[in-house]
């Protein structure tokens, strides 16, 4: 599958098996705070 980051329009191809972990990481509050 392809993930597209809406703010940067960057696209990344990932295996469907990895999708759950990637989404979990992206919506995690700790990850958001570290990016700030």
N, CA, C and O atoms as a CHARMM CRD file, in Angstrom:
* protein
*
  144
    1    1 UNK  N      0.84100  -1.18400   0.00000 PROA 1      0.00000
    2    1 UNK  CA     0.00000   0.00000   0.00000 PROA 1      0.00000
    3    1 UNK  C      0.88100   1.24200   0.00000 PROA 1      0.00000
    4    1 UNK  O      2.07100   1.17900   0.30800 PROA 1      0.00000
    5    2 UNK  N      0.28100   2.35500  -0.34700 PROA 2      0.00000
    6    2 UNK  CA     0.99500   3.62500  -0.35200 PROA 2      0.00000
    7    2 UNK  C      0.39400   4.53600   0.70500 PROA 2      0.00000
    8    2 UNK  O     -0.82100   4.72000   0.77100 PROA 2      0.00000
    9    3 UNK  N      1.25700   5.09900   1.52200 PROA 3      0.00000
   10    3 UNK  CA     0.83300   6.07300   2.52600 PROA 3      0.00000
   11    3 UNK  C      1.23300   7.44500   2.00800 PROA 3      0.00000
   12    3 UNK  O      2.35300   7.62800   1.53000 PROA 3      0.00000
   13    4 UNK  N      0.33000   8.40300   2.09700 PROA 4      0.00000
   14    4 UNK  CA     0.66500   9.77200   1.69000 PROA 4      0.00000
   15    4 UNK  C      0.43400  10.68500   2.87800 PROA 4      0.00000
   16    4 UNK  O     -0.63300  10.68700   3.49200 PROA 4      0.00000
   17    5 UNK  N      1.46400  11.46000   3.18700 PROA 5      0.00000
   18    5 UNK  CA     1.36800  12.44300   4.26100 PROA 5      0.00000
   19    5 UNK  C      0.75300  13.70200   3.67500 PROA 5      0.00000
   20    5 UNK  O      1.33200  14.32600   2.78600 PROA 5      0.00000
   21    6 UNK  N     -0.40900  14.07100   4.16700 PROA 6      0.00000
   22    6 UNK  CA    -1.17400  15.15200   3.54200 PROA 6      0.00000
   23    6 UNK  C     -0.48300  16.50800   3.61600 PROA 6      0.00000
   24    6 UNK  O     -0.64700  17.32400   2.70900 PROA 6      0.00000
   25    7 UNK  N      0.28200  16.76700   4.66800 PROA 7      0.00000
   26    7 UNK  CA     0.91500  18.07600   4.81100 PROA 7      0.00000
   27    7 UNK  C      2.08900  18.26200   3.85300 PROA 7      0.00000
   28    7 UNK  O      2.30700  19.36000   3.34200 PROA 7      0.00000
   29    8 UNK  N      2.83800  17.20000   3.61100 PROA 8      0.00000
   30    8 UNK  CA     4.02000  17.30500   2.75400 PROA 8      0.00000
   31    8 UNK  C      3.81100  16.66100   1.38900 PROA 8      0.00000
   32    8 UNK  O      4.62000  16.84200   0.47900 PROA 8      0.00000
   33    9 UNK  N      2.73000  15.91300   1.25200 PROA 9      0.00000
   34    9 UNK  CA     2.43300  15.15400   0.03000 PROA 9      0.00000
   35    9 UNK  C      3.48500  14.07400  -0.23900 PROA 9      0.00000
   36    9 UNK  O      3.53200  13.51800  -1.33700 PROA 9      0.00000
   37   10 UNK  N      4.31600  13.77800   0.74200 PROA 10     0.00000
   38   10 UNK  CA     5.29300  12.70000   0.62200 PROA 10     0.00000
   39   10 UNK  C      4.54800  11.37000   0.57500 PROA 10     0.00000
   40   10 UNK  O      3.55300  11.18000   1.27600 PROA 10     0.00000
   41   11 UNK  N      5.03500  10.45700  -0.25100 PROA 11     0.00000
   42   11 UNK  CA     4.41800   9.14200  -0.36300 PROA 11     0.00000
   43   11 UNK  C      5.43600   8.07500   0.00000 PROA 11     0.00000
   44   11 UNK  O      6.62500   8.19500  -0.29600 PROA 11     0.00000
   45   12 UNK  N      4.94200   7.03400   0.64600 PROA 12     0.00000
   46   12 UNK  CA     5.81600   5.94400   1.05900 PROA 12     0.00000
   47   12 UNK  C      5.09800   4.62000   0.80600 PROA 12     0.00000
   48   12 UNK  O      3.94800   4.44000   1.20700 PROA 12     0.00000
   49   13 UNK  N      5.78700   3.69900   0.13700 PROA 13     0.00000
   50   13 UNK  CA     5.22500   2.36000  -0.08700 PROA 13     0.00000
   51   13 UNK  C      5.61500   1.47700   1.09400 PROA 13     0.00000
   52   13 UNK  O      6.77700   1.43700   1.49800 PROA 13     0.00000
   53   14 UNK  N      4.63200   0.77600   1.63900 PROA 14     0.00000
   54   14 UNK  CA     4.88000  -0.10700   2.77700 PROA 14     0.00000
   55   14 UNK  C      4.16200  -1.43200   2.56200 PROA 14     0.00000
   56   14 UNK  O      3.18500  -1.52000   1.81900 PROA 14     0.00000
   57   15 UNK  N      4.66200  -2.43700   3.21900 PROA 15     0.00000
   58   15 UNK  CA     3.99800  -3.73900   3.17600 PROA 15     0.00000
   59   15 UNK  C      2.73100  -3.66000   4.01900 PROA 15     0.00000
   60   15 UNK  O      2.70200  -2.99600   5.05500 PROA 15     0.00000
   61   16 UNK  N      1.71200  -4.32600   3.57600 PROA 16     0.00000
   62   16 UNK  CA     0.43500  -4.27800   4.28900 PROA 16     0.00000
   63   16 UNK  C      0.58400  -4.81900   5.71700 PROA 16     0.00000
   64   16 UNK  O     -0.13700  -4.39100   6.61800 PROA 16     0.00000
   65   17 UNK  N      1.50100  -5.74200   5.92000 PROA 17     0.00000
   66   17 UNK  CA     1.72700  -6.29400   7.25500 PROA 17     0.00000
   67   17 UNK  C      2.27900  -5.24100   8.21600 PROA 17     0.00000
   68   17 UNK  O      2.09400  -5.35500   9.42700 PROA 17     0.00000
   69   18 UNK  N      2.94800  -4.22800   7.69300 PROA 18     0.00000
   70   18 UNK  CA     3.55300  -3.18000   8.52400 PROA 18     0.00000
   71   18 UNK  C      2.60200  -2.01700   8.78700 PROA 18     0.00000
   72   18 UNK  O      2.89100  -1.14500   9.60700 PROA 18     0.00000
   73   19 UNK  N      1.49000  -2.00800   8.10300 PROA 19     0.00000
   74   19 UNK  CA     0.59000  -0.85700   8.14900 PROA 19     0.00000
   75   19 UNK  C      0.07600  -0.55200   9.55400 PROA 19     0.00000
   76   19 UNK  O      0.07000   0.60600   9.97000 PROA 19     0.00000
   77   20 UNK  N     -0.34500  -1.55300  10.27000 PROA 20     0.00000
   78   20 UNK  CA    -0.87700  -1.34600  11.62300 PROA 20     0.00000
   79   20 UNK  C      0.15300  -0.66700  12.52600 PROA 20     0.00000
   80   20 UNK  O     -0.18300   0.28100  13.23700 PROA 20     0.00000
   81   21 UNK  N      1.39800  -1.13800  12.50700 PROA 21     0.00000
   82   21 UNK  CA     2.44000  -0.55100  13.35500 PROA 21     0.00000
   83   21 UNK  C      2.74800   0.88400  12.94500 PROA 21     0.00000
   84   21 UNK  O      2.98000   1.73500  13.80400 PROA 21     0.00000
   85   22 UNK  N      2.75400   1.15800  11.66200 PROA 22     0.00000
   86   22 UNK  CA     3.03900   2.50700  11.17200 PROA 22     0.00000
   87   22 UNK  C      1.94100   3.47100  11.60300 PROA 22     0.00000
   88   22 UNK  O      2.23000   4.57400  12.06600 PROA 22     0.00000
   89   23 UNK  N      0.70100   3.06600  11.45400 PROA 23     0.00000
   90   23 UNK  CA    -0.41300   3.93000  11.86100 PROA 23     0.00000
   91   23 UNK  C     -0.37600   4.15600  13.36700 PROA 23     0.00000
   92   23 UNK  O     -0.56700   5.27600  13.84000 PROA 23     0.00000
   93   24 UNK  N     -0.13100   3.09900  14.10800 PROA 24     0.00000
   94   24 UNK  CA    -0.04500   3.20900  15.57100 PROA 24     0.00000
   95   24 UNK  C      1.03600   4.21500  15.97600 PROA 24     0.00000
   96   24 UNK  O      0.82400   5.02600  16.87700 PROA 24     0.00000
   97   25 UNK  N      2.16800   4.16100  15.32600 PROA 25     0.00000
   98   25 UNK  CA     3.26700   5.07200  15.62700 PROA 25     0.00000
   99   25 UNK  C      2.91100   6.51100  15.24400 PROA 25     0.00000
  100   25 UNK  O      3.21500   7.44200  15.99000 PROA 25     0.00000
  101   26 UNK  N      2.28600   6.69500  14.11400 PROA 26     0.00000
  102   26 UNK  CA     1.96300   8.04100  13.63000 PROA 26     0.00000
  103   26 UNK  C      0.92700   8.75200  14.48800 PROA 26     0.00000
  104   26 UNK  O      0.95700   9.97800  14.59100 PROA 26     0.00000
  105   27 UNK  N      0.02400   8.02100  15.09500 PROA 27     0.00000
  106   27 UNK  CA    -1.01300   8.65800  15.90600 PROA 27     0.00000
  107   27 UNK  C     -0.66100   8.69500  17.39000 PROA 27     0.00000
  108   27 UNK  O     -1.43700   9.20300  18.20000 PROA 27     0.00000
  109   28 UNK  N      0.48500   8.16900  17.74300 PROA 28     0.00000
  110   28 UNK  CA     0.92700   8.16200  19.13100 PROA 28     0.00000
  111   28 UNK  C      1.30700   9.57800  19.57700 PROA 28     0.00000
  112   28 UNK  O      2.02600  10.28500  18.87100 PROA 28     0.00000
  113   29 UNK  N      0.82700   9.97900  20.73600 PROA 29     0.00000
  114   29 UNK  CA     1.07600  11.33000  21.25400 PROA 29     0.00000
  115   29 UNK  C      2.56800  11.56700  21.48200 PROA 29     0.00000
  116   29 UNK  O      3.06100  12.66200  21.21100 PROA 29     0.00000
  117   30 UNK  N      3.28200  10.58000  21.96600 PROA 30     0.00000
  118   30 UNK  CA     4.72600  10.73200  22.20100 PROA 30     0.00000
  119   30 UNK  C      5.45000  11.09000  20.90900 PROA 30     0.00000
  120   30 UNK  O      6.33100  11.95000  20.89900 PROA 30     0.00000
  121   31 UNK  N      5.07600  10.43000  19.83200 PROA 31     0.00000
  122   31 UNK  CA     5.69800  10.70300  18.53800 PROA 31     0.00000
  123   31 UNK  C      5.42200  12.13900  18.11700 PROA 31     0.00000
  124   31 UNK  O      6.31800  12.82700  17.62800 PROA 31     0.00000
  125   32 UNK  N      4.19400  12.59300  18.30300 PROA 32     0.00000
  126   32 UNK  CA     3.83300  13.97200  17.94600 PROA 32     0.00000
  127   32 UNK  C      4.64500  14.97200  18.74800 PROA 32     0.00000
  128   32 UNK  O      5.14600  15.95500  18.20200 PROA 32     0.00000
  129   33 UNK  N      4.77500  14.72200  20.04200 PROA 33     0.00000
  130   33 UNK  CA     5.50100  15.65600  20.90200 PROA 33     0.00000
  131   33 UNK  C      6.98700  15.70000  20.55100 PROA 33     0.00000
  132   33 UNK  O      7.61000  16.76000  20.62800 PROA 33     0.00000
  133   34 UNK  N      7.54800  14.58200  20.17400 PROA 34     0.00000
  134   34 UNK  CA     8.96600  14.54400  19.81200 PROA 34     0.00000
  135   34 UNK  C      9.23400  15.31300  18.52600 PROA 34     0.00000
  136   34 UNK  O     10.33900  15.82000  18.33500 PROA 34     0.00000
  137   35 UNK  N      8.24800  15.41000  17.64100 PROA 35     0.00000
  138   35 UNK  CA     8.42200  16.13000  16.38200 PROA 35     0.00000
  139   35 UNK  C      8.36500  17.64100  16.58000 PROA 35     0.00000
  140   35 UNK  O      8.79900  18.40200  15.71500 PROA 35     0.00000
  141   36 UNK  N      7.83800  18.06400  17.70300 PROA 36     0.00000
  142   36 UNK  CA     7.67400  19.50600  17.94200 PROA 36     0.00000
  143   36 UNK  C      8.95600  20.14800  18.40000 PROA 36     0.00000
  144   36 UNK  O      8.99000  21.35400  18.64500 PROA 36     0.00000
